[in-house]
Amino acid sequence: MTKRENILAALRRQKPERVPFSLQLCWSLYEEFKKRTGAEDYLEYFGADFRYVGLEPSKYPIDYRPYHPNLPEGTYIDEWGIGQVPGSTAHFTKMASPLKDATTPQEIWDFPVPDITADYRYENLAANVKKIHDAGLAAVYSAVQLFEPAWYWRGLDNFLCDMLDDEEMVEAAMEKMTQPMEILCRRLGEAGVDIIVYGDDVGTQRGLMMNVETWQKWVKPYTKRVIDAAKNAKPDLLAYYHSDGAIEELIPEFIDVGVDILNPVQPECMDPVKIKQQYGDRLSFWGTIGTQTTMPFGTPEEVRQETMKMIETVGKGGGLVIAPTHIIEPEVPWENVMAFIDAVKGYRY
């Protein structure tokens, strides 16, 4: 069984030969990894079953500075016009919203967006996917987002208020974001990508940002469109959906729009074993190892034990890619990173 076959078997709720895993290191831990190993690619070094694939960069970047007067020094404006103001901790930034003062839907429709649908941005995609497949690995694209960048444009307070009392503003932002993403997802499917990461955080530590009815009205139909676009092009493509927080109320909704994989199943907010018992016949899971608890504050032995527990429960019968639930932050001891890897590598089904 190749690594690609192994991870796809797990995610299709079949029994893999080996435990598929994932991790993402913050900048400081990445530097620690390079210092300790002399390697550059930790997915390759640790033997992960997949690699990420992306588009070609834009040849015609948009100058969004007129939308961002008086930004602090060091602010980065991304491809979608959203300012990333440096924070005080690690990689965290504060969003600078270019449409926070917009008052009409037309201002949203007039806002320039990158040429993500241009043919030249896809010219090497299929070849890069094939290269990953030829190496025996699964090809993953990350990430397709709708609700998050829409509120980044407007500001979270504004956008949540729009959902309640200005439907035309919400519709303009969600439609403007969804239309190019449908094309992107179709082309990813046509290129043979195995897994698309969709991601829109809608949970807090204690519950949803909005009630289920609001999600059904303003997030669900657009999410279904982008998942359908990919699966219509490649029916066996797997839709991976990321949302941190306590999102248990929405799990049936995710299944309804075609989600195959739920991430990260944050154990500080939900019980991964219970979620597996309830939904494991319809969903697979990617995550389950807490980055607010186990990874930073557990001993290496506790990390190993929690990893084994999740493999033996949530991973029973397939359906799990074991992973820390988010980027591994600077306070996590390197010994805990290696304890996670050692537990995964040492487990035998």
Salt bridges, closest charged atoms under 4 A:
GLU17 OE1 - ARG18 NH1 3.34
GLU31 OE2 - LYS34 NZ 3.14
GLU32 OE1 - LYS35 NZ 3.45
GLU32 OE2 - ARG36 NE 2.55
ASP63 OD1 - ARG65 NE 2.87
GLU79 OE2 - ARG121 NH1 2.45
ASP101 OD2 - LYS100 NZ 3.99
ASP115 OD1 - ARG121 NH1 3.44
ASP119 OD1 - ARG187 NH1 2.68
ASP134 OD2 - LYS130 NZ 2.77
ASP162 OD2 - ARG154 NE 2.93
GLU167 OE2 - LYS217 NZ 2.44
GLU175 OE2 - ARG225 NH2 2.87
GLU182 OE1 - ARG225 NH2 2.82
GLU190 OE2 - ARG186 NH1 3.05
ASP194 OD1 - ARG4 NH2 2.72
ASP194 OD2 - HIS133 NE2 2.71
ASP194 OD1 - LYS234 NZ 3.99
ASP201 OD1 - HIS242 NE2 3.16
ASP228 OD2 - LYS224 NZ 2.64
ASP236 OD2 - ARG12 NH2 3.88
ASP236 OD1 - LYS234 NZ 2.88
ASP244 OD2 - HIS242 NE2 3.43
ASP244 OD2 - HIS326 NE2 3.74
GLU248 OE2 - LYS274 NZ 3.38
GLU253 OE1 - LYS220 NZ 2.66
ASP256 OD2 - LYS220 NZ 2.74
ASP260 OD2 - LYS231 NZ 2.73
ASP281 OD1 - ARG282 NE 3.24
GLU301 OE1 - ARG304 NE 3.18
GLU329 OE1 - HIS91 ND1 3.50
